[in-house]
Amino acid sequence: MMIKTRHYFIVTLLLIIFDQITKLLIYGYILPNNSIVINDYFSLTHVHNSGAAFSFLADQSGWQKYFLSGVSIIVSVVIIIWMRRLAITQVLKLSALSILLAGAIGNLIDRLTLGFVIDFIDLHYQTFYWPVFNVADILISVGVVLLLFSDMKKT
């Protein structure tokens, strides 16, 4: 690992650890398909997602675990290579890729160890419910937005 990007990989590792701790807490304290209501807009709801974002492919026979794991591994390797080739001056892009990598690996760990991803962040308003998600999903979303922004800024 090149010295210039080492701290980005440390940030990635810390974000993965945070993601995994949150999932372990949910797994240990809330039974599957149960919720703890925090307020009128937010609950902690323990859901097992065998698919991708918004439970895409979740209703399949099991092949999606291997497919999604493979995609995560390929994306992670590409991101690592990309990060190592970037100039240290591309701070926003390196940060975006670091965050994106953490999210991809966080959900990959779940798929490989559990066969599903633990989702638990449940946002809702009256009868509208956003699909339940997790910290890794947030990291992926933030990483993609920052990556797009970094390309618009050309830095």
C-alpha positions as CSV (number, residue, x, y, z in Angstrom):
1,M,0.0,0.0,0.0
2,M,1.4,3.3,-1.0
3,I,2.2,5.8,1.8
4,K,0.2,8.5,0.1
5,T,-3.1,6.8,0.4
6,R,-2.6,4.9,3.7
7,H,-4.7,7.3,5.8
8,Y,-7.6,6.9,3.4
9,F,-7.5,3.1,3.9
10,I,-7.4,3.6,7.7
11,V,-10.5,5.8,7.4
12,T,-12.1,3.0,5.3
13,L,-11.2,0.4,8.0
14,L,-12.7,2.6,10.7
15,L,-15.9,3.1,8.8
16,I,-16.2,-0.6,8.2
17,I,-15.7,-1.2,11.9
18,F,-18.4,1.4,12.7
19,D,-20.8,-0.3,10.2
20,Q,-20.2,-3.7,11.7
21,I,-20.6,-2.6,15.3
22,T,-24.0,-1.0,14.5
23,K,-25.2,-4.2,12.8
24,L,-23.9,-6.4,15.7
25,L,-25.8,-4.2,18.1
26,I,-29.0,-4.5,16.1
27,Y,-28.5,-8.3,15.7
28,G,-27.9,-8.7,19.4
29,Y,-30.6,-6.5,20.8
30,I,-33.6,-6.5,18.4
31,L,-35.2,-9.7,17.1
32,P,-35.6,-9.9,13.3
33,N,-38.7,-8.1,12.0
34,N,-39.1,-6.2,15.2
35,S,-38.7,-2.5,15.8
36,I,-37.9,0.0,18.5
37,V,-39.7,3.2,17.8
38,I,-37.5,6.3,18.4
39,N,-40.0,8.9,17.3
40,D,-42.8,9.5,14.7
41,Y,-40.2,9.5,11.9
42,F,-37.5,7.1,12.9
43,S,-37.4,3.5,14.2
44,L,-34.7,0.9,14.5
45,T,-36.1,-2.1,12.6
46,H,-34.1,-5.4,12.3
47,V,-34.5,-6.6,8.7
48,H,-32.6,-9.3,6.9
49,N,-32.0,-8.2,3.3
50,S,-30.9,-11.0,0.9
51,G,-31.0,-8.6,-2.0
52,A,-29.4,-5.3,-2.9
53,A,-30.6,-1.8,-2.4
54,F,-34.3,-1.5,-1.7
55,S,-34.4,-5.3,-1.5
56,F,-33.7,-5.6,-5.2
57,L,-33.3,-9.4,-6.0
58,A,-34.3,-10.3,-2.5
59,D,-37.1,-12.7,-3.6
60,Q,-34.7,-14.9,-5.7
61,S,-33.7,-18.4,-4.8
62,G,-30.2,-17.6,-3.3
63,W,-28.0,-17.1,-6.3
64,Q,-28.1,-13.4,-5.6
65,K,-25.9,-13.8,-2.6
66,Y,-23.1,-15.0,-4.8
67,F,-23.8,-12.5,-7.6
68,L,-23.9,-9.5,-5.2
69,S,-20.8,-10.8,-3.3
70,G,-18.9,-11.1,-6.6
71,V,-20.0,-7.6,-7.7
72,S,-18.9,-6.2,-4.3
73,I,-15.5,-7.9,-4.5
74,I,-14.9,-6.7,-8.1
75,V,-16.0,-3.1,-7.2
76,S,-13.8,-3.1,-4.1
77,V,-10.7,-4.3,-6.1
78,V,-11.3,-1.7,-8.8
79,I,-11.7,1.1,-6.1
80,I,-8.5,0.0,-4.3
81,I,-6.5,0.1,-7.6
82,W,-8.1,3.4,-8.6
83,M,-7.3,5.0,-5.2
84,R,-3.6,3.8,-5.4
85,R,-3.3,5.5,-8.9
86,L,-4.8,8.8,-7.9
87,A,-2.6,11.8,-7.1
88,I,-2.6,12.7,-3.4
89,T,-3.9,16.2,-4.4
90,Q,-7.3,14.6,-5.4
91,V,-8.5,14.7,-1.8
92,L,-12.3,14.8,-2.6
93,K,-12.1,11.9,-5.0
94,L,-9.9,9.8,-2.6
95,S,-12.3,10.6,0.2
96,A,-15.3,9.6,-1.9
97,L,-13.7,6.3,-2.9
98,S,-12.6,5.6,0.6
99,I,-16.2,6.0,1.9
100,L,-17.7,4.0,-1.0
101,L,-15.2,1.2,-0.4
102,A,-16.2,1.1,3.3
103,G,-19.8,0.7,2.4
104,A,-19.2,-2.0,-0.2
105,I,-17.0,-4.0,2.1
106,G,-19.4,-3.5,5.1
107,N,-22.3,-5.1,3.2
108,L,-20.0,-7.7,1.7
109,I,-19.0,-8.9,5.1
110,D,-22.7,-9.5,6.0
111,R,-23.3,-11.4,2.8
112,L,-20.3,-13.6,3.2
113,T,-20.8,-14.3,7.0
114,L,-24.6,-14.3,7.3
115,G,-26.0,-14.8,3.8
116,F,-27.9,-11.5,4.0
117,V,-27.3,-7.9,4.9
118,I,-28.6,-6.5,8.2
119,D,-30.7,-3.3,7.6
120,F,-32.1,-1.3,10.5
121,I,-32.5,2.4,9.8
122,D,-36.2,2.9,9.3
123,L,-37.4,6.3,8.2
124,H,-41.1,7.0,7.8
125,Y,-43.7,9.8,7.8
126,Q,-47.3,8.9,8.5
127,T,-48.0,6.1,5.9
128,F,-44.9,6.6,3.9
129,Y,-42.0,4.3,4.7
130,W,-38.6,4.6,3.1
131,P,-37.0,1.1,2.6
132,V,-35.0,0.1,5.6
133,F,-31.2,0.6,5.2
134,N,-27.9,0.5,7.2
135,V,-24.7,2.5,7.7
136,A,-23.0,0.8,4.8
137,D,-25.8,1.9,2.5
138,I,-25.4,5.5,3.7
139,L,-21.6,5.2,3.0
140,I,-22.2,4.0,-0.5
141,S,-24.7,6.8,-1.2
142,V,-22.5,9.5,0.2
143,G,-19.5,8.0,-1.6
144,V,-21.3,8.1,-5.0
145,V,-22.5,11.6,-4.5
146,L,-19.0,12.8,-3.5
147,L,-17.5,11.0,-6.4
148,L,-19.9,12.6,-8.8
149,F,-19.2,16.0,-7.2
150,S,-15.5,15.4,-7.5
151,D,-15.8,14.8,-11.2
152,M,-17.8,18.0,-11.6
153,K,-15.1,20.0,-9.8
154,K,-12.3,18.3,-11.7
155,T,-10.1,17.9,-8.5
